[in-house]
Amino acid sequence: MRQSSNPSSRNARLLWAAGLVSLGMVGCGEAREAPVSESREPVLTYEEFRAQAWQEPDTGIYVVDGDTPVLGEDGLREVYRDYVRSARAEESDLGTQRAPLIVNRVNNADDRWDYRRQRNITYCVSTAFGSNYNAVVQAMNQATSAWQQVNVRFQHRSDQDGACTATNTNVVFDVRPVSGQSYLARAFFPSYPRASSNVLIDASSFGNTAPWTLAGILRHELGHTLGFRHEHTRPEARTCFEDNNWRALTAYDAASVMHYPQCNGSNRGDLNLTGSDVNGAYSLYGPLNDRDVDVAFYLLNQTDLANAFGTTGWDAARNHWLNSGIPEGRRSAAWFDVRFYLSSYGDLVNAFGATNWPAARSHWLNAGINEGRRGSLEFDVQYYLATNPDLRAAFGTNYGAALDHWRTQGLYEGRRGSADFDVQYYLATNPDVAAAWGATNYPAALEHWIFHGRAEGRRGAP
């Protein structure tokens, strides 16, 4: 996200190439729209292109389109090749056309987090922010909460804040202060190596950035960390074109949190997610879980479904669960295993039969949860309440509330869900799992146990 004081008269396409298209800040704090140039300028040589690019003095990273980092000379040459291709297409009157947020593409694949990482995207906030540290922590909390309307979860590792550098491999990315840069803040894409996975906040972000707040600026930047590109690179914006390395997730949205106002965007307030932004994030990362089904868990841990629907076929997977998965007795979540549930209760077997999975699932939703019945080997709600006095004090015997706490919060905190499985123990005693998914990635560890570890004879509890 780039700070500027004067609108430019140069061609918007060339401005992007030089890293000069940005969120503008003028006297009253309102953004000015960049003019849409109708003229065609000569294609820059690489040397001219490189001379106009902004390069961070401390890292050597190039920054294009205001806040997008480009790694090294090779990366800049690739950006230049995209620029040349687009310029020649314009000269031939071959405009880029797109069908109906957009995601970055690398090697013809979506640039996104793996399912087992997307729910544990850890970060630190450098204590070098000094008096601004608390403001950054609060703004990051607000910004991450906005994106967590879908199945992604950021985790602030405050224990790493004192060593919050680009070399800290205990977190996925670091949030650090810089000064004198050409931008308010800049971020990275999921495909970037750890050393370049940083959210850098310039000192200018703590001044007058009206109408944008620090949280709004970070909502935009965190969109990049999830793989989302600037919305204004679409042809519908008619300016600020970047490249064609993206895939549309939704129809064009001029008000998107990822759209610069001066690139013909319609947003004139703070940078907030629109309904279209949420829908686009949903299509890439999936829905939040329910009491009886975690759609991402259901889809991605069953090979036949992933092959049939693709790794982002969330709606198709949910329909499969409702129409086929339940009658087949397929497992749908870490906390609900319909086969375990039915076989664990003789009264249900007597009432429904030993394989009436739809009836068992209906009983779980309508009665079993509230009765405190156990839905899986890994989660026993009565054990959970008995071993967590704070939750017992908060919920009493409200087993539904306790279940909801574990599936939306307690699991991510590493709380033990049953006598048979202790997720913190499992991570601590299986360094290969911790190395693969992170030392605090409890959802990934739990799923490893369910689909691999138990069959391999690994211990789930002391």
Helices and strands as residue ranges (DSSP letters): H 12-17, H 46-52, E 54-55, E 62-64, E 68-70, H 72-91, E 102-106, E 109-110, H 115-118, E 121-125, G 127-132, H 133-147, E 154-156, G 158-163, E 173-178, E 185-186, G 194-196, E 198-202, G 203-206, H 214-225, G 231-233, G 235-237, E 246-248, H 275-285, H 295-300, H 303-309, H 314-320, I 321-325, H 326-328, H 338-344, H 346-352, H 357-363, I 364-368, H 381-386, H 389-395, H 399-405, I 406-410, H 423-429, H 431-437, H 442-448, I 449-453
